[in-house]
């Protein structure tokens, strides 16, 4: 049930919170770029560096999204 509640909250924030929506869109964009790099048969050193950079950026966005989720959850409890 907790997982479902989290998914509902994400869906709500995608509709109602521009910051969350923007972060989620950028997160999806980075995931797509990472998938494109990882689908190559051979990675150059530049590919590996770019993949590493994108993964860090994606993780940072995920952290920001979780912070918004936590703030929203806390405000609903309070």
N, C-alpha and C positions, 0 to 999 in steps of 0.2 A: 504493500500500500504506500509506503514511503516513496518508492521509486515513481509510482504513478503520480503522487502529489508533486514531486520534483518536476516531472514532465509537464504537468498542468501549469505549474508556476512558470516554467520556461516558455510555454506557449502563450501564457498571459503576458509575460514581459516582452515577447517578440511583437505582440500587438500594441502594447501600451507604453513601452519604454524605448525611446529612440537610441539611447546610448547602448542598451543591451542588444538591440537589433543590429546596430552598426558593428559592434564587437563580434556578434555571431556571424554576420556576413563576411567580415574580414577573416575570421577563424576558418570558415568554409573555403574561402579563397586560398588561404595558405595550405589547407589540407589538399586541395586540388593540385596546387603547384608541387607539393611534396610527392603526391601520387605520380605526377608526370615525371618527376626526376627519378623516382624509384622504379618506374616501369622501363627505364632505359636498360638495354642489355649490358652496357658498360658505363660506369660512372667515372668521369674525369675528376681530378682533384678539385676543380672549380665546382662541379656538380655536388660533390660531397660537402664542400664548404657552404654552398647555397642551401643544401638540404639541412645542414646543421643550423644555419642562421634562421631559416624558416621555422624549424621546429622550436627554437627558442622563442621566436615571436608568437607562434601559435600557442605555446604554453603560457606566455605572459597574458595573452588575450583570454585564455581559459581561466586564469587566476582572477582577472578583472571581472569576468562574467560570474564566477562563483562569489566574488565579493558583493556584487549587485544582488544575487540570489539570497545571500545571507542577510544583507541589509533589509531586503524586502520581507524575508521570513521573520526577522526580528521585529520589524515595524508592525507586522500583522499580529504578533504575539503580545506585544506591549500594549 
